[in-house]
Amino acid sequence: MCSSPKASHHSPSGTITLRPTQLSGHQQADFAAKANAAFERREQRRLQRNQTIITPVKQQSLLQRLFRKLFRADTTPPTSQSRSTQ
């Protein structure tokens, strides 16, 4: 059960009186349902963030692309035009 002292207004004598407050069963169930729903939303967002971090789109750097183009150009067979000029 959720109970906590709650400060009320000052009494006529000037002291602060505390009175315990409790949630009814319906209020406790409503609070628990809202808390569970919020937890589930946070958990779903966390899982989605982790998936995007784990499987990012593979991007090659500019340098990697340059080397790939250079090496591909070195290994390509000569075209028919270069054969006809020889």
MMTF fields as JSON, N, C-alpha, C and O atoms, coordinates in Angstrom:
{
  "mmtfVersion": "1.0.0",
  "mmtfProducer": "UNKNOWN",
  "numBonds": 343,
  "numAtoms": 344,
  "numGroups": 86,
  "numChains": 1,
  "numModels": 1,
  "chainsPerModel": [1],
  "groupsPerChain": [86],
  "chainIdList": ["A"],
  "bondAtomList": [4, 2, 8, 6, 12, 10, 16, 14, 20, 18, 24, 22, 28, 26, 32, 30, 36, 34, 40, 38, 44, 42, 48, 46, 52, 50, 56, 54, 60, 58, 64, 62, 68, 66, 72, 70, 76, 74, 80, 78, 84, 82, 88, 86, 92, 90, 96, 94, 100, 98, 104, 102, 108, 106, 112, 110, 116, 114, 120, 118, 124, 122, 128, 126, 132, 130, 136, 134, 140, 138, 144, 142, 148, 146, 152, 150, 156, 154, 160, 158, 164, 162, 168, 166, 172, 170, 176, 174, 180, 178, 184, 182, 188, 186, 192, 190, 196, 194, 200, 198, 204, 202, 208, 206, 212, 210, 216, 214, 220, 218, 224, 222, 228, 226, 232, 230, 236, 234, 240, 238, 244, 242, 248, 246, 252, 250, 256, 254, 260, 258, 264, 262, 268, 266, 272, 270, 276, 274, 280, 278, 284, 282, 288, 286, 292, 290, 296, 294, 300, 298, 304, 302, 308, 306, 312, 310, 316, 314, 320, 318, 324, 322, 328, 326, 332, 330, 336, 334, 340, 338],
  "bondOrderList": [1, 1, 1, 1, 1, 1, 1, 1, 1, 1, 1, 1, 1, 1, 1, 1, 1, 1, 1, 1, 1, 1, 1, 1, 1, 1, 1, 1, 1, 1, 1, 1, 1, 1, 1, 1, 1, 1, 1, 1, 1, 1, 1, 1, 1, 1, 1, 1, 1, 1, 1, 1, 1, 1, 1, 1, 1, 1, 1, 1, 1, 1, 1, 1, 1, 1, 1, 1, 1, 1, 1, 1, 1, 1, 1, 1, 1, 1, 1, 1, 1, 1, 1, 1, 1],
  "groupList": [{"groupName": "MET", "atomNameList": ["N", "CA", "C", "O"], "elementList": ["N", "C", "C", "O"], "formalChargeList": [0, 0, 0, 0], "bondAtomList": [1, 0, 2, 1, 3, 2], "bondOrderList": [1, 1, 2], "singleLetterCode": "M", "chemCompType": "L-PEPTIDE LINKING"}, {"groupName": "CYS", "atomNameList": ["N", "CA", "C", "O"], "elementList": ["N", "C", "C", "O"], "formalChargeList": [0, 0, 0, 0], "bondAtomList": [1, 0, 2, 1, 3, 2], "bondOrderList": [1, 1, 2], "singleLetterCode": "C", "chemCompType": "L-PEPTIDE LINKING"}, {"groupName": "SER", "atomNameList": ["N", "CA", "C", "O"], "elementList": ["N", "C", "C", "O"], "formalChargeList": [0, 0, 0, 0], "bondAtomList": [1, 0, 2, 1, 3, 2], "bondOrderList": [1, 1, 2], "singleLetterCode": "S", "chemCompType": "L-PEPTIDE LINKING"}, {"groupName": "PRO", "atomNameList": ["N", "CA", "C", "O"], "elementList": ["N", "C", "C", "O"], "formalChargeList": [0, 0, 0, 0], "bondAtomList": [1, 0, 2, 1, 3, 2], "bondOrderList": [1, 1, 2], "singleLetterCode": "P", "chemCompType": "L-PEPTIDE LINKING"}, {"groupName": "LYS", "atomNameList": ["N", "CA", "C", "O"], "elementList": ["N", "C", "C", "O"], "formalChargeList": [0, 0, 0, 0], "bondAtomList": [1, 0, 2, 1, 3, 2], "bondOrderList": [1, 1, 2], "singleLetterCode": "K", "chemCompType": "L-PEPTIDE LINKING"}, {"groupName": "ALA", "atomNameList": ["N", "CA", "C", "O"], "elementList": ["N", "C", "C", "O"], "formalChargeList": [0, 0, 0, 0], "bondAtomList": [1, 0, 2, 1, 3, 2], "bondOrderList": [1, 1, 2], "singleLetterCode": "A", "chemCompType": "L-PEPTIDE LINKING"}, {"groupName": "HIS", "atomNameList": ["N", "CA", "C", "O"], "elementList": ["N", "C", "C", "O"], "formalChargeList": [0, 0, 0, 0], "bondAtomList": [1, 0, 2, 1, 3, 2], "bondOrderList": [1, 1, 2], "singleLetterCode": "H", "chemCompType": "L-PEPTIDE LINKING"}, {"groupName": "GLY", "atomNameList": ["N", "CA", "C", "O"], "elementList": ["N", "C", "C", "O"], "formalChargeList": [0, 0, 0, 0], "bondAtomList": [1, 0, 2, 1, 3, 2], "bondOrderList": [1, 1, 2], "singleLetterCode": "G", "chemCompType": "PEPTIDE LINKING"}, {"groupName": "THR", "atomNameList": ["N", "CA", "C", "O"], "elementList": ["N", "C", "C", "O"], "formalChargeList": [0, 0, 0, 0], "bondAtomList": [1, 0, 2, 1, 3, 2], "bondOrderList": [1, 1, 2], "singleLetterCode": "T", "chemCompType": "L-PEPTIDE LINKING"}, {"groupName": "ILE", "atomNameList": ["N", "CA", "C", "O"], "elementList": ["N", "C", "C", "O"], "formalChargeList": [0, 0, 0, 0], "bondAtomList": [1, 0, 2, 1, 3, 2], "bondOrderList": [1, 1, 2], "singleLetterCode": "I", "chemCompType": "L-PEPTIDE LINKING"}, {"groupName": "LEU", "atomNameList": ["N", "CA", "C", "O"], "elementList": ["N", "C", "C", "O"], "formalChargeList": [0, 0, 0, 0], "bondAtomList": [1, 0, 2, 1, 3, 2], "bondOrderList": [1, 1, 2], "singleLetterCode": "L", "chemCompType": "L-PEPTIDE LINKING"}, {"groupName": "ARG", "atomNameList": ["N", "CA", "C", "O"], "elementList": ["N", "C", "C", "O"], "formalChargeList": [0, 0, 0, 0], "bondAtomList": [1, 0, 2, 1, 3, 2], "bondOrderList": [1, 1, 2], "singleLetterCode": "R", "chemCompType": "L-PEPTIDE LINKING"}, {"groupName": "GLN", "atomNameList": ["N", "CA", "C", "O"], "elementList": ["N", "C", "C", "O"], "formalChargeList": [0, 0, 0, 0], "bondAtomList": [1, 0, 2, 1, 3, 2], "bondOrderList": [1, 1, 2], "singleLetterCode": "Q", "chemCompType": "L-PEPTIDE LINKING"}, {"groupName": "ASP", "atomNameList": ["N", "CA", "C", "O"], "elementList": ["N", "C", "C", "O"], "formalChargeList": [0, 0, 0, 0], "bondAtomList": [1, 0, 2, 1, 3, 2], "bondOrderList": [1, 1, 2], "singleLetterCode": "D", "chemCompType": "L-PEPTIDE LINKING"}, {"groupName": "PHE", "atomNameList": ["N", "CA", "C", "O"], "elementList": ["N", "C", "C", "O"], "formalChargeList": [0, 0, 0, 0], "bondAtomList": [1, 0, 2, 1, 3, 2], "bondOrderList": [1, 1, 2], "singleLetterCode": "F", "chemCompType": "L-PEPTIDE LINKING"}, {"groupName": "ASN", "atomNameList": ["N", "CA", "C", "O"], "elementList": ["N", "C", "C", "O"], "formalChargeList": [0, 0, 0, 0], "bondAtomList": [1, 0, 2, 1, 3, 2], "bondOrderList": [1, 1, 2], "singleLetterCode": "N", "chemCompType": "L-PEPTIDE LINKING"}, {"groupName": "GLU", "atomNameList": ["N", "CA", "C", "O"], "elementList": ["N", "C", "C", "O"], "formalChargeList": [0, 0, 0, 0], "bondAtomList": [1, 0, 2, 1, 3, 2], "bondOrderList": [1, 1, 2], "singleLetterCode": "E", "chemCompType": "L-PEPTIDE LINKING"}, {"groupName": "VAL", "atomNameList": ["N", "CA", "C", "O"], "elementList": ["N", "C", "C", "O"], "formalChargeList": [0, 0, 0, 0], "bondAtomList": [1, 0, 2, 1, 3, 2], "bondOrderList": [1, 1, 2], "singleLetterCode": "V", "chemCompType": "L-PEPTIDE LINKING"}],
  "groupTypeList": [0, 1, 2, 2, 3, 4, 5, 2, 6, 6, 2, 3, 2, 7, 8, 9, 8, 10, 11, 3, 8, 12, 10, 2, 7, 6, 12, 12, 5, 13, 14, 5, 5, 4, 5, 15, 5, 5, 14, 16, 11, 11, 16, 12, 11, 11, 10, 12, 11, 15, 12, 8, 9, 9, 8, 3, 17, 4, 12, 12, 2, 10, 10, 12, 11, 10, 14, 11, 4, 10, 14, 11, 5, 13, 8, 8, 3, 3, 8, 2, 12, 2, 11, 2, 8, 12],
  "groupIdList": [1, 2, 3, 4, 5, 6, 7, 8, 9, 10, 11, 12, 13, 14, 15, 16, 17, 18, 19, 20, 21, 22, 23, 24, 25, 26, 27, 28, 29, 30, 31, 32, 33, 34, 35, 36, 37, 38, 39, 40, 41, 42, 43, 44, 45, 46, 47, 48, 49, 50, 51, 52, 53, 54, 55, 56, 57, 58, 59, 60, 61, 62, 63, 64, 65, 66, 67, 68, 69, 70, 71, 72, 73, 74, 75, 76, 77, 78, 79, 80, 81, 82, 83, 84, 85, 86],
  "secStructList": [7, 7, 3, 3, 3, 3, 3, 3, 3, 3, 7, 6, 6, 1, 7, 3, 3, 3, 3, 3, 3, 3, 7, 7, 2, 2, 2, 2, 2, 2, 2, 2, 2, 2, 2, 2, 2, 2, 2, 2, 2, 2, 2, 2, 2, 2, 2, 2, 2, 2, 2, 2, 2, 2, 1, 7, 7, 7, 7, 7, 7, 2, 2, 2, 2, 2, 2, 2, 2, 2, 2, 2, 2, 2, 2, 1, 7, 7, 7, 2, 2, 2, 2, 2, 2, 7],
  "xCoordList": [0.83, 0.0, 0.869, 1.94, 0.417, 1.146, 0.579, -0.57, 1.358, 0.909, 2.08, 3.215, 1.795, 2.829, 2.163, 0.994, 2.906, 2.3, 2.146, 2.997, 1.068, 0.812, 0.628, -0.165, 1.37, 1.272, -0.021, -0.351, -0.735, -1.942, -1.635, -0.503, -2.638, -2.435, -2.088, -2.299, -1.561, -1.211, -2.467, -3.524, -2.309, -3.419, -3.468, -2.518, -4.552, -4.649, -3.532, -3.179, -2.984, -1.928, -0.572, 0.396, -0.488, 0.749, 1.593, 2.617, 1.216, 1.989, 1.442, 0.275, 2.301, 1.879, 1.427, 2.162, 0.231, -0.265, -0.075, -0.289, 0.322, 0.505, -0.622, -0.971, -1.183, -2.204, -1.825, -1.42, -1.944, -1.562, -2.56, -3.762, -2.043, -2.916, -2.687, -1.563, -3.742, -3.642, -4.426, -5.438, -3.93, -4.65, -5.649, -5.37, -6.801, -7.775, -7.274, -6.329, -7.897, -7.512, -7.62, -6.759, -8.675, -8.862, -7.752, -7.225, -7.393, -6.328, -4.987, -4.193, -4.736, -3.484, -3.412, -2.369, -4.514, -4.538, -4.343, -3.625, -4.974, -4.834, -3.392, -2.834, -2.795, -1.409, -0.481, 0.419, -0.693, 0.156, 0.031, 1.027, -1.183, -1.382, -0.654, -0.017, -0.751, -0.061, 1.452, 2.167, 1.939, 3.381, 3.891, 4.954, 3.142, 3.553, 3.544, 4.439, 2.544, 2.482, 3.664, 4.262, 3.999, 5.141, 6.434, 7.299, 6.569, 7.76, 7.876, 8.96, 6.763, 6.776, 7.167, 7.919, 6.658, 7.033, 8.523, 9.181, 9.064, 10.501, 11.315, 12.334, 10.87, 11.58, 11.569, 12.587, 10.433, 10.346, 11.276, 11.954, 11.31, 12.211, 13.661, 14.474, 13.994, 15.368, 15.754, 16.856, 14.864, 15.148, 15.303, 16.172, 14.468, 14.589, 15.907, 16.553, 16.32, 17.605, 18.743, 19.675, 18.681, 19.748, 19.822, 20.917, 18.688, 18.701, 19.338, 20.078, 19.073, 19.668, 21.152, 21.909, 21.587, 23.013, 23.732, 24.842, 23.108, 23.746, 23.839, 24.855, 22.804, 22.789, 22.712, 21.708, 23.759, 23.731, 23.957, 24.471, 23.578, 23.802, 25.297, 25.969, 25.81, 27.246, 27.609, 27.193, 28.381, 28.82, 30.327, 31.056, 30.788, 32.223, 32.704, 32.013, 33.881, 34.444, 34.862, 34.955, 35.106, 35.533, 36.84, 37.016, 37.756, 39.039, 38.849, 39.49, 37.97, 37.713, 37.135, 37.518, 36.212, 35.63, 36.673, 36.668, 37.568, 38.618, 39.532, 39.814, 40.001, 40.866, 40.149, 40.747, 38.881, 38.134, 38.07, 38.238, 37.826, 37.786, 39.153, 39.25, 40.207, 41.553, 41.917, 42.406, 41.678, 42.032, 41.14, 41.601, 39.902, 39.015, 39.491, 39.431, 39.955, 40.454, 41.708, 41.916, 42.553, 43.774, 43.481, 44.237, 42.43, 42.172, 41.198, 40.945, 40.642, 39.691, 40.435, 41.507, 39.899, 40.567, 40.504, 39.603, 41.415, 41.401, 40.134, 39.599, 39.67, 38.443, 38.754, 39.922, 37.743, 37.932, 38.616, 39.3, 38.449, 39.102, 40.611, 41.34, 41.093, 42.541, 43.124, 44.27, 42.374, 42.859, 42.935, 43.857, 41.975, 41.957, 43.075, 43.52, 43.539, 44.626, 45.969, 46.938, 46.067, 47.368, 47.715, 48.776],
  "yCoordList": [-1.18, 0.0, 1.236, 1.259, 2.228, 3.482, 4.414, 4.846, 4.715, 5.687, 6.564, 6.101, 7.811, 8.744, 9.858, 10.171, 10.452, 11.561, 12.76, 13.022, 13.468, 14.629, 15.834, 15.816, 16.868, 18.066, 18.79, 19.019, 19.141, 19.929, 21.37, 21.718, 22.18, 23.577, 23.7, 22.779, 24.839, 25.069, 25.02, 25.538, 24.395, 24.372, 25.727, 26.507, 25.988, 27.279, 27.496, 28.635, 26.414, 26.578, 26.852, 27.144, 26.763, 27.071, 25.861, 26.01, 24.674, 23.476, 22.854, 23.031, 22.131, 21.443, 20.049, 19.313, 19.691, 18.351, 17.476, 17.922, 16.247, 15.286, 14.279, 13.775, 13.991, 12.951, 11.959, 12.372, 10.67, 9.68, 9.692, 9.872, 9.501, 9.392, 8.027, 7.528, 7.443, 6.141, 6.174, 6.863, 5.405, 5.272, 4.131, 3.112, 4.311, 3.227, 2.13, 2.336, 0.992, -0.115, 0.266, -0.094, 0.997, 1.432, 2.396, 2.302, 3.321, 4.271, 3.563, 3.906, 2.568, 1.81, 1.06, 1.051, 0.434, -0.313, 0.631, 0.301, 1.795, 2.772, 3.26, 3.363, 3.56, 4.019, 2.93, 3.216, 1.682, 0.576, 0.371, 0.121, 0.477, 0.306, 1.399, 1.124, 2.637, 3.739, 3.58, 3.828, 3.168, 2.982, 1.856, 1.978, 0.767, -0.35, 0.045, -0.342, 0.809, 1.252, 2.162, 2.053, 3.056, 3.95, 3.149, 3.437, 2.145, 1.292, 0.564, 0.492, 0.026, -0.686, 0.241, -0.157, 1.482, 2.436, 2.734, 2.774, 2.945, 3.21, 2.014, 2.176, 0.826, -0.395, -0.556, -0.919, -0.29, -0.378, 0.628, 0.3, 1.856, 2.865, 2.447, 2.636, 1.877, 1.439, 0.327, 0.341, -0.625, -1.72, -1.205, -1.672, -0.249, 0.311, 1.044, 0.93, 1.804, 2.504, 1.507, 1.712, 0.422, -0.578, -1.257, -1.561, -1.501, -2.13, -1.218, -1.69, 0.069, 0.976, 1.132, 1.38, 0.995, 1.098, -0.175, -0.109, -1.326, -2.602, -2.806, -3.3, -2.437, -2.685, -1.376, -1.105, -0.57, 0.655, 0.332, -0.734, 1.238, 1.059, 1.125, 2.059, 0.125, 0.053, 1.117, 1.043, 2.103, 3.176, 3.092, 2.998, 3.126, 3.135, 4.576, 5.504, 4.736, 6.075, 6.511, 5.695, 7.785, 8.319, 7.679, 7.379, 7.469, 6.849, 5.404, 4.97, 4.662, 3.282, 3.233, 2.382, 4.145, 4.164, 4.518, 3.955, 5.45, 5.836, 4.654, 4.377, 3.952, 2.791, 1.706, 1.056, 1.511, 0.489, 0.837, -0.035, 2.116, 2.525, 2.376, 1.93, 2.745, 2.633, 1.187, 0.864, 0.316, -1.088, -1.74, -2.61, -1.351, -1.902, -1.468, -2.255, -0.247, 0.245, -0.512, -0.747, -0.902, -1.639, -3.058, -3.603, -3.662, -5.072, -5.285, -6.432, -4.234, -4.435, -4.813, -4.269, -5.721, -6.098, -4.94, -4.106, -4.879, -3.789, -3.847, -4.923, -2.705, -2.652, -3.006, -3.105, -3.192, -3.572, -2.463, -2.748, -1.21, -0.116, -0.197, 0.023, -0.506, -0.575, -1.754, -1.679, -2.835, -3.979, -3.623, -4.045, -2.854, -2.54, -1.583, -1.583, -0.761, 0.161, -0.53, 0.009, -1.694, -2.375, -3.122, -3.742],
  "zCoordList": [0.0, 0.0, 0.0, 0.607, -0.662, -0.705, 0.345, 0.246, 1.322, 2.311, 2.686, 2.795, 2.876, 3.283, 4.062, 3.838, 4.972, 5.7, 4.776, 3.925, 4.954, 4.116, 5.021, 5.963, 4.715, 5.543, 5.223, 4.059, 6.253, 6.051, 6.407, 6.744, 6.329, 6.677, 8.15, 8.94, 8.493, 9.896, 10.751, 10.39, 11.868, 12.81, 13.52, 13.455, 14.178, 14.873, 15.897, 16.201, 16.423, 17.423, 16.772, 17.473, 15.448, 14.751, 14.417, 13.749, 14.847, 14.52, 13.24, 12.891, 12.56, 11.338, 11.731, 12.39, 11.333, 11.628, 10.395, 9.268, 10.614, 9.531, 9.581, 10.649, 8.435, 8.388, 7.299, 6.212, 7.559, 6.555, 5.399, 5.595, 4.214, 3.042, 2.419, 2.383, 1.94, 1.297, 0.0, -0.121, -0.975, -2.23, -2.106, -1.474, -2.709, -2.72, -3.655, -4.417, -3.592, -4.467, -5.932, -6.735, -6.285, -7.671, -8.076, -9.184, -7.187, -7.488, -7.637, -8.513, -6.774, -6.871, -8.197, -8.851, -8.593, -9.851, -11.037, -11.981, -10.992, -12.067, -12.16, -13.252, -11.012, -10.992, -11.523, -12.313, -11.097, -11.542, -13.055, -13.732, -13.58, -15.024, -15.803, -16.82, -15.324, -16.004, -15.907, -16.878, -14.744, -14.572, -15.466, -16.076, -15.544, -16.404, -17.876, -18.626, -18.292, -19.685, -20.007, -21.078, -19.085, -19.305, -19.379, -20.207, -18.516, -18.535, -19.869, -20.447, -20.357, -21.636, -22.781, -23.671, -22.766, -23.818, -23.767, -24.806, -22.566, -22.443, -22.912, -23.583, -22.563, -22.959, -24.481, -25.07, -25.119, -26.579, -27.246, -28.219, -26.723, -27.293, -27.119, -28.023, -25.957, -25.706, -26.681, -27.23, -26.896, -27.824, -29.252, -29.989, -29.645, -30.994, -31.156, -32.198, -30.132, -30.204, -30.309, -31.087, -29.53, -29.567, -30.926, -31.399, -31.561, -32.879, -33.907, -34.771, -33.837, -34.814, -34.565, -35.504, -33.324, -33.021, -33.463, -33.992, -33.249, -33.567, -35.079, -35.568, -35.82, -37.259, -38.039, -38.696, -37.971, -38.769, -40.241, -40.581, -41.087, -42.522, -42.761, -42.322, -43.462, -43.717, -44.736, -45.892, -44.314, -45.196, -45.348, -44.36, -46.579, -46.813, -46.742, -47.164, -46.21, -46.153, -47.551, -48.468, -47.696, -48.987, -49.43, -50.611, -48.494, -48.816, -49.283, -50.239, -48.609, -49.022, -50.431, -51.234, -50.731, -52.073, -53.126, -54.22, -52.798, -53.735, -54.041, -55.206, -53.002, -53.219, -54.005, -54.863, -53.717, -54.445, -55.928, -56.78, -56.239, -57.645, -58.298, -59.441, -57.582, -58.149, -58.432, -59.514, -57.461, -57.658, -58.699, -59.438, -58.775, -59.786, -61.168, -62.112, -61.302, -62.591, -63.006, -64.196, -62.042, -62.373, -62.83, -63.634, -62.353, -62.634, -63.772, -64.141, -64.345, -65.439, -66.709, -66.975, -67.49, -68.744, -69.727, -69.641, -70.627, -71.616, -72.45, -72.715, -72.853, -73.653, -75.102, -75.481, -75.892, -77.296, -78.085, -79.068, -77.681, -78.397, -78.242, -79.209, -77.051, -76.858, -77.632, -78.075, -77.806, -78.587, -80.072, -80.771, -80.542, -81.971, -82.356, -83.504, -81.407, -81.719, -81.691, -82.226, -81.094, -81.008, -82.25, -82.322]
}
